[in-house]
Amino acid sequence: FLILPALVLLGGLSMQLAVGTSLAIIAINATSGFLRHFVALREIDRQPDFGVIAAFVAIGAVGAIAGNRLGSRLPQALLRQVFAVFLIAIAGLVLWRQIPLL
């Protein structure tokens, strides 16, 4: 969730271009992680659960399509504000969960 603000604030990209770019970065990262995990499983004669993988791919595809349709209909300023609130909420949740461990 930090890729998007970095692309917008530091990279100077528009929100729509930053969303597409971040999705490409996430896809590359996920693919490399999956391939490494797949190789590690094969080394111990195991296979990934392709049913779970298919479910995640389907949910991700539906989310991407819905986000694309919604994002193209909303103004960029509103998208930035909603995303900022989301980031603050996630940061608050992470902080709240980590404070007892300190």
Residue frames as qw, qx, qy, qz and C-alpha x, y, z in Angstrom:
[[0.000, 0.882, 0.472, 0.000, 0.00, 0.00, 0.00],
 [0.305, -0.756, 0.104, 0.570, 3.02, 2.31, 0.01],
 [0.487, 0.102, 0.569, 0.655, 3.79, 1.89, -3.68],
 [0.170, 0.765, 0.541, 0.306, 0.87, 4.05, -4.77],
 [0.185, -0.963, -0.096, 0.168, 1.64, 7.14, -2.68],
 [0.531, -0.467, 0.396, 0.586, 5.31, 6.86, -3.59],
 [0.432, 0.314, 0.611, 0.584, 4.47, 6.84, -7.29],
 [0.045, 0.881, 0.418, 0.217, 2.08, 9.79, -6.94],
 [0.326, -0.930, 0.008, 0.168, 4.13, 11.93, -4.55],
 [0.490, -0.575, 0.464, 0.462, 7.69, 11.04, -5.49],
 [0.488, 0.119, 0.697, 0.512, 7.20, 9.93, -9.08],
 [0.181, 0.368, -0.072, -0.909, 4.77, 12.68, -10.05],
 [0.056, -0.174, -0.879, -0.440, 2.40, 10.21, -11.72],
 [0.534, -0.232, -0.118, -0.804, -1.33, 10.77, -12.00],
 [0.604, -0.192, 0.623, -0.459, -3.47, 8.60, -9.78],
 [0.902, 0.311, 0.080, -0.288, -4.69, 6.46, -12.69],
 [0.622, 0.591, -0.501, 0.109, -1.19, 5.89, -14.04],
 [0.130, -0.512, 0.734, -0.428, 0.12, 5.18, -10.54],
 [0.798, -0.060, 0.426, -0.422, -2.59, 2.56, -9.96],
 [0.892, 0.423, -0.122, -0.101, -1.71, 0.74, -13.18],
 [0.387, 0.642, -0.599, 0.283, 2.00, 0.96, -12.48],
 [0.382, -0.427, 0.676, -0.463, 1.61, -0.29, -8.92],
 [0.909, 0.083, 0.250, -0.321, -0.48, -3.22, -10.14],
 [0.768, 0.534, -0.346, 0.071, 2.27, -4.13, -12.60],
 [0.075, 0.597, -0.681, 0.417, 4.89, -3.92, -9.82],
 [0.649, -0.241, 0.545, -0.473, 2.73, -6.07, -7.53],
 [0.936, 0.279, 0.004, -0.215, 2.18, -8.64, -10.30],
 [0.571, 0.586, -0.533, 0.216, 5.91, -8.92, -10.96],
 [0.174, -0.493, 0.688, -0.504, 6.64, -9.25, -7.25],
 [0.801, -0.075, 0.389, -0.449, 3.90, -11.84, -6.73],
 [0.886, 0.401, -0.207, -0.102, 5.04, -13.88, -9.74],
 [0.386, 0.566, -0.654, 0.322, 8.64, -13.98, -8.56],
 [0.403, -0.359, 0.647, -0.539, 7.51, -14.96, -5.05],
 [0.903, 0.106, 0.176, -0.377, 5.23, -17.68, -6.41],
 [0.774, 0.486, -0.406, 0.030, 7.97, -19.12, -8.62],
 [0.117, 0.521, -0.726, 0.434, 10.43, -19.23, -5.72],
 [0.615, -0.189, 0.540, -0.543, 7.82, -20.86, -3.47],
 [0.911, 0.281, -0.068, -0.293, 6.94, -23.35, -6.22],
 [0.579, 0.518, -0.601, 0.191, 10.60, -24.35, -6.58],
 [0.161, -0.421, 0.715, -0.534, 10.96, -24.70, -2.81],
 [0.799, -0.026, 0.340, -0.496, 7.89, -26.96, -2.65],
 [0.865, 0.393, -0.286, -0.127, 9.18, -29.13, -5.49],
 [0.265, 0.559, -0.718, 0.318, 12.45, -29.60, -3.61],
 [0.299, -0.174, 0.796, -0.497, 10.49, -31.32, -0.82],
 [0.088, -0.164, -0.928, -0.324, 8.16, -33.19, -3.21],
 [0.143, 0.576, 0.633, -0.497, 5.10, -31.05, -2.55],
 [0.171, 0.430, 0.518, 0.719, 2.78, -28.97, -4.74],
 [0.143, 0.016, 0.238, -0.961, 0.94, -25.72, -4.11],
 [0.285, 0.486, 0.774, -0.288, -2.82, -25.79, -3.53],
 [0.119, 0.127, 0.511, 0.842, -3.98, -24.68, -6.96],
 [0.174, -0.693, -0.678, -0.171, -7.58, -24.33, -5.73],
 [0.336, -0.757, -0.240, 0.507, -6.53, -21.62, -3.28],
 [0.300, -0.252, 0.353, 0.850, -4.41, -19.97, -5.96],
 [0.041, 0.412, 0.687, 0.598, -7.34, -19.97, -8.40],
 [0.238, -0.795, -0.549, 0.100, -9.62, -18.44, -5.76],
 [0.335, -0.645, -0.017, 0.687, -7.15, -15.62, -5.09],
 [0.221, -0.017, 0.537, 0.814, -6.69, -14.98, -8.81],
 [0.055, -0.595, -0.708, -0.376, -10.46, -14.83, -9.33],
 [0.291, -0.819, -0.386, 0.309, -11.00, -12.48, -6.38],
 [0.353, -0.465, 0.193, 0.789, -8.13, -10.30, -7.58],
 [0.163, 0.216, 0.636, 0.723, -9.52, -10.15, -11.10],
 [0.146, -0.754, -0.620, -0.161, -12.98, -9.18, -9.89],
 [0.366, -0.758, -0.185, 0.507, -11.44, -6.53, -7.62],
 [0.338, -0.227, 0.376, 0.833, -9.31, -5.15, -10.45],
 [0.059, 0.447, 0.665, 0.596, -12.28, -4.89, -12.80],
 [0.261, -0.821, -0.507, 0.038, -14.48, -3.28, -10.15],
 [0.418, -0.632, -0.018, 0.652, -11.70, -0.88, -9.14],
 [0.295, 0.024, 0.487, 0.822, -11.06, 0.09, -12.73],
 [0.056, -0.628, -0.630, -0.453, -14.70, 0.88, -13.36],
 [0.370, -0.831, -0.362, 0.204, -15.08, 2.77, -10.10],
 [0.491, -0.463, 0.113, 0.730, -11.76, 4.60, -10.47],
 [0.257, 0.208, 0.496, 0.803, -12.57, 5.87, -13.94],
 [0.162, -0.723, -0.555, -0.378, -15.84, 7.40, -12.70],
 [0.472, -0.804, -0.247, 0.265, -14.49, 9.21, -9.64],
 [0.229, 0.929, -0.196, 0.216, -12.40, 12.39, -9.63],
 [0.687, 0.277, -0.486, 0.463, -8.70, 12.00, -8.83],
 [0.100, -0.504, 0.409, -0.754, -8.95, 14.35, -5.86],
 [0.800, -0.320, 0.109, -0.496, -11.58, 12.13, -4.24],
 [0.938, 0.106, -0.313, 0.101, -9.52, 9.00, -4.95],
 [0.405, 0.435, -0.497, 0.631, -6.51, 10.59, -3.26],
 [0.393, -0.461, 0.335, -0.721, -8.56, 11.56, -0.22],
 [0.933, -0.174, -0.042, -0.312, -10.10, 8.10, 0.14],
 [0.839, 0.232, -0.389, 0.302, -6.70, 6.48, -0.26],
 [0.129, 0.515, -0.473, 0.703, -5.18, 8.84, 2.32],
 [0.664, -0.393, 0.240, -0.589, -7.88, 7.91, 4.82],
 [0.979, 0.026, -0.192, -0.069, -7.27, 4.23, 4.05],
 [0.608, 0.401, -0.475, 0.494, -3.51, 4.63, 4.64],
 [0.184, -0.500, 0.439, -0.724, -4.06, 6.42, 7.93],
 [0.852, -0.255, 0.084, -0.449, -6.51, 3.72, 9.05],
 [0.928, 0.152, -0.305, 0.147, -4.06, 0.93, 8.16],
 [0.352, 0.480, -0.492, 0.635, -1.20, 2.75, 9.89],
 [0.469, -0.463, 0.323, -0.679, -3.38, 3.18, 12.98],
 [0.960, -0.119, -0.069, -0.245, -4.29, -0.50, 12.98],
 [0.782, 0.294, -0.410, 0.366, -0.66, -1.58, 12.63],
 [0.066, 0.512, -0.462, 0.721, 0.39, 0.80, 15.42],
 [0.689, -0.383, 0.175, -0.590, -2.45, -0.38, 17.68],
 [0.986, -0.028, -0.152, -0.056, -1.44, -4.02, 17.18],
 [0.696, 0.361, -0.390, 0.483, 2.27, -3.36, 17.70],
 [0.198, -0.712, 0.297, -0.604, 2.11, -1.17, 20.82],
 [0.850, -0.453, 0.153, -0.220, 1.54, -4.14, 23.19],
 [0.938, 0.148, -0.092, 0.299, 4.64, -5.84, 21.76],
 [0.307, 0.679, -0.300, 0.595, 6.82, -2.86, 22.62]]
